[in-house]
Amino acid sequence: MAAWRTFLTAHARVTALLEDELQRERELPLTWYDVLLHLRESPERRLRMTELAAAVLLSKSGLTRLVDRMYAAGLVNRSPDGDDRRGGG
């Protein structure tokens, strides 16, 4: 348990340092950077929302709100999935 607690503490500290540095130098929250990194590394730089949510470990609803804010900031584009029949008709 002590090793696990030490790991969690170290992880929290490193994450906080990264968050502060990204915010200070790029005005970018760590969660936004995580999304952008996954999109950049994906084929054609696009992912379905469910794939992106699994990659960044956010719920689909949490990711939808995050991507909405990123879209409003001009950092990402959203496009309908031609294979998903739920959006049209």
C-alpha positions in Angstrom: 0.0 0.0 0.0 2.8 2.4 0.7 4.3 1.9 -2.8 0.9 2.5 -4.3 0.3 5.6 -2.3 3.8 6.9 -3.3 3.0 6.3 -6.9 -0.3 8.1 -6.8 1.3 11.1 -5.0 4.1 11.2 -7.6 1.6 10.9 -10.4 -0.6 13.8 -9.0 2.5 16.0 -8.6 3.8 15.3 -12.2 0.3 15.9 -13.6 0.0 19.2 -11.7 3.4 20.3 -12.9 2.5 19.5 -16.6 -0.8 21.2 -16.3 0.8 24.4 -14.9 3.5 24.4 -17.5 1.1 23.9 -20.4 -1.2 26.5 -19.1 1.6 29.0 -18.6 3.4 28.4 -21.9 0.6 27.5 -24.3 -2.6 28.6 -22.4 -3.7 25.0 -22.9 -5.3 22.7 -20.3 -3.7 19.3 -20.0 -6.9 17.6 -21.0 -7.0 19.6 -24.3 -3.4 18.7 -25.0 -4.3 15.0 -24.4 -7.2 15.2 -26.9 -5.0 17.1 -29.5 -2.2 14.5 -29.1 -4.5 11.6 -29.7 -6.1 13.2 -32.7 -2.7 14.0 -34.2 -1.5 10.4 -33.8 -4.6 8.9 -35.3 -5.1 8.0 -38.9 -6.2 11.0 -40.9 -6.1 12.9 -37.6 -9.7 12.0 -36.8 -11.4 9.7 -34.3 -14.9 8.8 -33.4 -16.0 10.3 -30.1 -16.2 6.8 -28.5 -12.6 6.0 -29.6 -11.4 9.4 -28.4 -13.2 9.0 -25.0 -11.6 5.6 -24.5 -8.2 7.0 -25.4 -8.3 10.0 -23.0 -10.2 8.1 -20.3 -13.2 10.5 -20.2 -16.8 9.7 -20.3 -18.5 10.3 -23.6 -20.6 13.1 -22.1 -17.5 14.7 -20.5 -15.6 14.5 -23.8 -18.5 16.0 -25.7 -18.5 19.1 -23.5 -14.7 19.3 -23.8 -14.7 19.0 -27.6 -17.5 21.6 -27.8 -15.2 24.0 -25.9 -12.2 23.1 -28.1 -14.4 23.6 -31.2 -15.5 27.0 -30.0 -11.8 27.9 -29.5 -11.0 26.8 -33.1 -8.8 23.9 -32.1 -10.8 21.0 -33.5 -13.4 20.3 -36.2 -16.5 18.2 -35.8 -18.0 16.2 -38.7 -20.8 13.7 -38.8 -19.9 10.0 -39.3 -21.2 8.8 -42.6 -21.6 5.3 -41.2 -23.6 6.4 -38.1 -27.3 6.4 -39.0 -28.4 8.0 -35.7 -27.7 11.6 -36.9 -29.7 11.7 -40.1 -32.9 10.6 -41.7 
